[in-house]
Amino acid sequence: ELIEIWTQATDKVAQAMQDAFPRSNPLYRMVSSGARGNWMQVRQIAGMRGLVANPKGEIIPRPIKSNYREGLSVLEYFIASHGARKGLADTALRTADSGYLTRRLVDVSQDVIVREDDCGTDRGLVLPVAVTGPDGQLRRHDRVETSVYARTLATDVVAPDGTVLAEAGEDVGDVIIDRVLAAGVTEVKVRSVLTCESRVGTCAKCYGRSLATGKLVDIGEAVGIIAAQSIGEPGTQLTMRTFHTGGVASAEDITQGLPRVQELFEARTPKGEAPIAEYSGRVTIDDSERLRRIVLTPDDGGEEIAYPISKRSRLLVQDGQHVEVGTQLVQGKVDPKKVLRILGPRAAQKHLVDEVQEAYSSQGVDIHDKHIEVIVRQMLRRVTVLDSGDTDLLPGELAERGRFEDANRKAIAEGLQPASGRPELMGITKASLATDSWLSAASFQETTRVLTEAAMSGRSDPLLGLKENVIIGKLIPAGTGLSRYRNVVVEPTEEAKAELYPSFGYDDIDFPPLGMGSGEAIPLDEIDFGDLR
């Protein structure tokens, strides 16, 4: 309450100060032209400093009424120095944390390279393009720029009257979005890295437009590393602080900024976890003096499930309400592993992408969804085999999804029993260490353990990623290092031949065998230069 009032007062002072500024004032010109500084800093110089936070991140309810121009009293100076020192310590820690996050992201995604034009899948994500505004008019969805933009359509976009607005395979840009909006269509189905069926890496159609060039991504582009750097670089801009607005209870403690992003990418169970309904059914809230629990009675008449929750937590369901499977029951953060178990891999992918976006966009950082999707795809790359059927997989092993699906296709083609498995969500550190390439894993972390385990089980490295090839000094399988670009022979066109040798044909000249086209060096003494004297 008190904090609310003081915040409003500070804003009013700031507004009054801004209105009183003469237009010719150098400070006014500097801020309003956008050259340097912002109004908040001017407010501290000429208005009032307002509320500051203590080292724990709680807002001190005693505001600083002075400004820097008039000078602070001793007590005010002391209160203000809290925040200043915290800011400096934070910045120092943040750079290290953000750098390490980038390193882990690069390691988990370095082998995602665009390997083919089109994987031929018809799957995709259905994403919103428009929302109905308060006036009942359709307007652009806030996140169009970072979600649908620069992707490829998976299906035709059809208007309510049956006209085709855009065909599958077209690139989504402003033109198509405006056309779709005008026709009153609210969502489109686009291709995504998450649904790409390429065995290694991803395909150009599922990735969509390269945000660097604005054209469809080239084959050989290392999109994994681009994704890792696009997520890691703004990491330094995220605040490290765990905010409490005026000392709220610790269960409500919301992790924000960088720690939240790390928590998501490492697939950890969040602090103050909120339960989600495992079945659809009816909830009753059971309050005793010591603890409170939510009891869920499933519709199928199964055994009821009790979720113990803290007294302080804010409920999102009412007593006696009917809930669908996967409904969040209490305010807080949901465990992505539970989302995967209860709602399946698609929901878990969507949850992770949305939550990471939330952490970044709350700090005003725009990252395209496709970068986060590349990382999330790597986190869900493996399947735990439950029953091996008639395949050569072992029960309990973590098989790569591609290998698991190949084994099953082979079994079904031969009329045998396929294996069954459940998708695993791995944090980025664990996923990097579980890769098929032991060279890459050993150069990442826990070198001794990785090498001894690889040696004991006699593993071989397929050398598919970038890191392993750099380690042994081979050309990396990205860019022009891909085999399809390696054996290119340039043939001159007829015009080029005519320009080069205008007087006679290209074929009339008898070239000495200078190893043309093979690229091999020829010893000089094999070529007869004639009499040189």
N, C-alpha and C positions, 0 to 999 in steps of 0.2 A: 504493500500500500504506500508506505512512506517513499520507497524507491520510485514507484510509479509517479508520485506527485513531483518529486525532485527532477525526474527525467523530463517531465513536461515543462517544469520551470526553466530548466537548462535550455530546452528547445526554444521556448519563448524568448529568453534572453538572446539566444543566438540569432533568432529571426529579427528581433528589434535591432540588434547590432548590424546585421546584414542590410536592413532597410536604411539605416542611418549612414551607411558608408557613402561618401561622395564618389561618383563614377570615376573621377580623375585620380583617385587614390592608387598609388603604385601596388599596394597589397591587393586591392580589389581587382586591378587589372591582371595581376599575376595569376590569381586563382580563377577568375572568371574566363580568362582566355585558355585555361587548362595548361599553362606553362609549367607551374610547379605548385605543390601544396593543395590542400582542400579546405572546405569551409570549417571542418572540425578543428583544424590547426589554428585558423584565424580566430575561432571562437575561444580557444584557450589563451590566445594572446590578448584579445580585446573584450571578450564577453565574460564567461566564467568557466572555470575548469570542469565543474560538474562532478559527477560521482566517479570514484576510482575503485579498482578491485584490490583485494589483499592477495598475498602470495597463494592462498589456497584457491583463488579464483572467485571468492565470494565478494559481492559488492558491498563496500563499507557504507552504511547508511548515513554517514556524515559527509555532506558534499563539500567541495572546495569552492567557496563563494568568490574568492579573488580571481584575478587573472594575472598573467605574467607581466603585463604592463604596469599594473599597480603593485605587484609583488605579493608573495604569499606570507602568511603568518607562520611562526615556527611550527605549530601543530600541523598546519596545512602542508607545509613543506615535508614534514615527516611522513604524513599519510601518502603524499604523492610519490615519495621516493620508493615506496613498495613496488608500485607498478613499473616504474622506470627500470629498476634492477631486474625484476622478473622478465621484462621484455628482452633485456640483453642476454640473460641466461638462456631464455627460450630460443632465441635466434641461433645461438651457438649449438644447442642440442639439436635443433630442428634440421640444420644442414646435414649433420651426420646421419640422422634417422632417415631423412629423405634420400640421401645417397645410397644407403643400404637397401632401402625399398626398391630403388631403381635397379640395383644390382640383382636382387632376387627376381624382379620382374623380367629383366633381360634373360636371366638364366632359364626361367621357366618357358619363355616364349621364343628363344633364339632359333628354334628349328621350324618356326612357322614361316614358310616362304610360299609365295604364289607359284604353284607348280603346273597349273593347267588353266585353259581358258574357261571351261565349264564342266562342272562335275555332273550336270544333268539332273540335279534333284528338283523335285517340284515342291519341296517343303520351304517354309519361310516363317517370318514373324508377322503377326497382324499388329500394326502400330497405328495409334491415333494421329490424324492430321488436323482435326478440327474439334473444338469444344463449343458447346452452346453458351454464349455469354449471358450476363444477367438480363440483357434486353431481349433475349430469345433469338438473337442473331448468331449464326455460326461465325467463329473467328478462329484464326490459327491457334493450334495448340502451342503452349509455351516452349515445349521441348522439340518442336519440329526440326530446328536447326541442328540439334545434336542427335536426333534419332532417325528420322526418315530420310533426311537430306543425304545426297551423294550415295544413294544405294540403287540397286537394280530391282525393278518390280518382279515379283514372283508369278503373279497372275494378272490378267487384264483388269483394269479398273472400269467397272460398269456403272453408269449413272442409273438412278431409280427408273428412268424411262427406257432403259435398255441400250442406250448408245455407249459405245466403247470410248472412254475418255483417253486411255493410255494403254498400250499393249504390254504384255509381259516381256521383260528383257530391256525395257526402256529405262533410262537413267532418271531418277527423281531429282528435279531441280525446282526452282521457283515457278517456272512456267507450268509444269504439271501440277504442283501444289495449288497454285491459284485456280487452275482449270477444275481440279477436283473439288476445291472449296466452293466455287461458283455453282457447281452442279449439286451441292448438298451432300456429298459423300464424306463420312467422318473418319473412315479408316482404310488403310491400304495394306496389302500383303507384300512384304519386301523380302528379298533374299538376305541371308545373314550368315556370318561365319559360324554361328552356333548350330546351324542346320546344314552346313556344308558337308558333302559326303566324300570329299577327297581323302585318299588314304594317308598321304603325308602332306603336311602343309594345308593350303586352302586353295580355292579356285578364284579366278579373277571376277567372275560374275557374282559370287557370294560376297566377296569383299566390297565390290562396288568401285566408286570413283576414288582415286588417290587424292587425299586432301591437299597434297603438296602441289600437284600439277593440274588438278581439275579434270583430268582425263581418266578413262578406265585404267585400273592399275595394271602395270606391265607384268609379264611373267618373269619371275626371278626377283621381284621386289621383296625385300626382307620385312614383311609387314609386322612380324612378331616384335622385332627390335624397335620399329617405329612406334608400335603400340606401347611397349614398355617405357620408352622415353617420353611419349606424350602423356603418360600417367605419372611418371616419376618426376619430370621436370617441374610441374606446378606444385609438387609436394611441399616445397619450401615455403609456398605462399599460404599453406594451410596453418591454422593456429594449432599449437600443441596443447593449449590449455583445456582442461576439462572444466567446462563452465558450470557454475551453479548460479542461478539467478537469485541472489540474496539468501544463500544458505538453505536450499531445498533439501529434503531428506536424502540420505545417501543412496537409497535404493533407486531413486529417480535419476541418479547421477548419469547424465548423458555424455558418453564419450563422443568427442567431436573431432573434426580435423584429421590430422595424420594418424593418430592412434586408431581412429575408427576405420580408416582405409586399410591399415595393417591388419586389424582384427578381421575384416571381411576377406582380404586376400589370403590370410592364413587360415580361414575357415574355423576360427575359434568360437567357442560358445561365448556370447557377449555377456558383459556385466549386467546384472539385473535383467535376466532373460525373461521374456514373456512367453507363456505357454500358448500353443495353438491346438484347436480341437482335432483329435485324431479320427473321429467319426462324425457323421452328421447325427444330431440328436438334440435332446433338450437339456438345458443347464439349470441347475439350482445352486444358489449361493448359500453356503453353510457357514454361519458366523458363530464361533464360540468366543469366550473371552480372550483366549490366548492367541488362537490362529484363525485364519479365514481360509476356506477352501471352496473351489468351484467343482461341483460334481456334475459330470456329464453322463447322461443315460442315453446310450446309442439307440437309434431307431430300429436296428435289426434285433433288439432284445439281448444284445451281448452284455457282458459284465460292465458295471458302471466304473468310470475312471474318475479319481479325485486329483485335482491339481492344487497343491498347497500354495497359497500366495501370501504376500506380506499384507499387514493391515493397512499400510499406507498406500499401496498401489491403486491406481485408478482403473476401475473396471470398464471394459468396452462392451459388456453384455449385461442384460438385465436378468433378474431372477425369473425363471420360467420361460425364457426366450428359446426359440428353436434356432440352432446354428448349423451351418453347412460345414463339411469337412474342411479343415485348414483355416477356420476363422480364428483370428487373434483374439484372445480372451481378456488380456490386460494390456495397459499401455506399456510400451517398452520395446526392446529390440528382440527380434525372433532369431532363433538359432538356425543358420542355413542348413545344417545337417538334418534337422528335424523336418524342414521344408522339403528336402530331398526325399526323406523316408516316407512322409505322409502324402505329399502332393506330386512327387515325381521330378525328374530332371529338368523338364521345361520350366516348371515353376521356380525351381532352385536357381536356374540361370537368370531368369527374369528378376528374382529377388536380389541376387548379387549385383546385377548391372544397375538396378534402380537405386540400391542403397549406396553404392559407390558414387553414382551420379549425385545423389542427395548430399553426400559429404563434400563433394567438390563445388556443386552449384550454390550451396549455402555460403560459400566463401567467395562467390562470384567468379569461379573458374569454369570456363566452358571446355569440355572434352567431348569428342564425338563418341557415342555408344560403341562404335565398331572397335575402338581400341580396347575398351573394357571387355568386349565380347571375346576378343582374341585371347585374353588372359583367362577368362572364365572357361573358355573351351578347353584350355590346357589343364584347368583344375578338375574337369570332369572327364578326363581322357581315359580313365581306367575303370575296369569292371571287376568286381570280386566274383570268381566262379563259385557258384553254390553246388551245382551238380554237373559233372562233366559230360553226362550222356555218353555218346559213342565218339566223342572228339578226343584229340590228344591233349586237351587242357587238363590241368590238375585242379581238384576241388580246393578252394581256399587261396588260389593264386591270384595276384593282381594282374590281369591280362590287359594289354592295350586294347581299346575298343575295336580298332581295325582288325587285329588278329582274332579277337573273339568272334566278330561278325563273319570273317572269312571261314573260320573253322565251322561255324554253324551253317553257312551257305553250302559248304562242301558236304557236311553231314546230311542236310536236307536233300541235296541233289542225289545222294546215293541212297536215299530212303532210310537213313539211320536216325537215331535219337539226338536232337541238338542239345547243347549245354544250356544251363540256365544260370543267370548271374544277376547281381544287383549293382547299379552304378555307384561309384565311390566319389565322394567329394574330398579332394586333397588340398591342403594349404599349399601356397606356392613353394615354400622351402621343401616340403615333403615331395611335392610333385617333381621338383628339379632333381632330387636325389633318387627318385624312383624311375628316372628315364632309362630307356634301353641303352643309352650311350654311357658306358662307365667312364670314358675319358672326360666327358662334359661334367658328370657328377663329381668326379674326383677333383676337378679344377674348381669346383664351387665351394664345397664345405666338407668337413670330416674326411679328408683325403685318405688317411690310413684305413679307416673302416671300409670305405668304398672299394679301395684297391684290394684289401684282403678278401672281402666278400666276392669281388669279381674274379679274383684268382682262384678262390676255393671252388666256385661253381663253373669255372672255365668259360666265362662269358666272352662273346666277341662283340665288336662295336661296328654297327653298320655305316658309320660316318655320314649320317644324314643331315646333322645340324651344322651350324657355322663354327661353333667352338672347337669341336673335335677336329675339324679340318685345319683350323688355325694352329692347333697344338702340334699336329704332325707335319705342318707346312705344305698342305695341299691347297689348291685353289678352292675357295669357298663355293658351295653349291647355290650361289645367289647371284643376281645380276648377270654379267656375261660369263660367270663361271658355270652356269647351268649347261649340261651336256648339249642341249638343243642349240646353244649359241656358239659352241666350241668349234664345230666342224663346218663353219660357214665359208663357202668359196665365193668370192666376188667375181661375177662374169661381166665383162664390159658390154654395153649395149652397142648396136650398130652405129648409132650417132657418135658415141664416145670414141669408137674405133676410127671413124672417119675424121673426127676432130684431131685425134692424136697423130695419125699418119695420113695427111691429106693426099699425098701424091700417089701412094700405092696401098694396096690392101694390107690388112693386119696379118694375114696368113702367109704373105709372100716372104716374110723375113724368116730366115732360118736361125732361130735362137739357139745358142749353145745350151746344152742341158743344164741350166742353172738350178736344177731341183725345183722347178716352178710348182707352186701349189702344195708341195709336201712340207715346206717350211724347214727342211733339214739343211744343215750347212754342208757345202760340197768342198772338199779339199781343192786348193787352187791348182795343184799340179795336174789335176785330171783335165783341166780345160786347156785346149790348145789355143793360145792367143796369137799364133802366127809369129813371124819374126818381128820382135819388138824394136830392133835397132833401126 
